[in-house]
């Protein structure tokens, strides 16, 4: 459930950014995965591909950084670092 909530929040944020920039589509995103987010790169990619199907971000290239710092204040988070778009 935690993973689903993180992905919903991420997808909502991507859509908000794309809408604000009047983007036709999202071509890439960079994300940071906290050490306690329960995501590996592969697991995140699977969830992202499923969540983005039918959205402006479908097919976007992923750049994923995974933290190993369990003491980081954001260790449970998935943080959106950047969004690349076609406008």
C-alpha positions in Angstrom: 0.0 0.0 0.0 2.9 2.4 0.8 4.3 1.9 -2.7 1.0 2.5 -4.3 0.5 5.8 -2.4 4.0 7.0 -3.3 3.4 6.2 -7.0 0.0 8.0 -7.0 1.6 11.1 -5.4 4.4 11.0 -8.0 2.1 10.6 -11.0 -0.1 13.5 -9.7 2.9 15.7 -9.3 4.2 14.9 -12.8 0.8 15.7 -14.3 0.6 19.0 -12.4 4.1 20.1 -13.7 3.2 19.0 -17.3 -0.1 20.9 -17.2 1.6 24.1 -15.8 4.1 24.0 -18.6 1.5 23.2 -21.3 3.4 20.1 -22.2 2.3 17.8 -25.0 4.1 14.9 -23.3 6.6 14.0 -20.7 9.7 12.5 -22.2 11.8 11.8 -19.1 11.8 11.9 -15.4 14.5 11.8 -12.7 13.6 10.4 -9.3 15.4 9.7 -6.0 14.4 6.6 -4.1 14.9 6.7 -0.4 16.6 3.7 1.2 13.4 2.8 3.0 11.0 3.5 0.1 10.7 -0.3 -0.6 11.6 0.2 -4.2 14.5 -1.1 -6.3 15.1 0.4 -9.7 13.4 -2.6 -11.3 10.4 -2.5 -9.0 10.0 1.2 -9.4 10.2 0.9 -13.2 7.4 -1.8 -13.2 5.2 0.4 -11.0 5.9 3.5 -13.1 5.2 1.8 -16.4 1.9 0.6 -15.0 0.9 3.9 -13.4 1.9 6.0 -16.5 -0.1 3.9 -19.0 -2.6 6.2 -20.7 -1.1 9.3 -19.2 1.0 12.2 -20.5 4.1 10.4 -19.0 3.6 7.0 -20.8 6.8 5.9 -22.3 9.0 8.5 -20.5 12.6 7.6 -19.9 13.5 7.0 -16.3 16.7 8.2 -14.5 16.6 6.6 -11.0 19.0 7.2 -8.1 18.7 4.9 -5.1 19.9 6.0 -1.7 21.4 3.6 0.8 21.2 6.1 3.7 18.6 4.7 6.1 19.1 7.7 8.4 18.2 10.3 5.8 15.2 12.3 6.8 13.5 11.3 3.5 14.5 7.7 3.5 10.9 6.5 3.1 10.2 8.9 0.2 10.3 8.9 -3.6 11.4 12.4 -4.7 10.8 13.8 -8.1 14.0 15.6 -9.2 13.2 16.7 -12.7 10.7 16.3 -15.5 11.6 16.6 -19.2 8.8 17.6 -21.6 7.8 18.4 -25.1 5.9 21.6 -25.2 
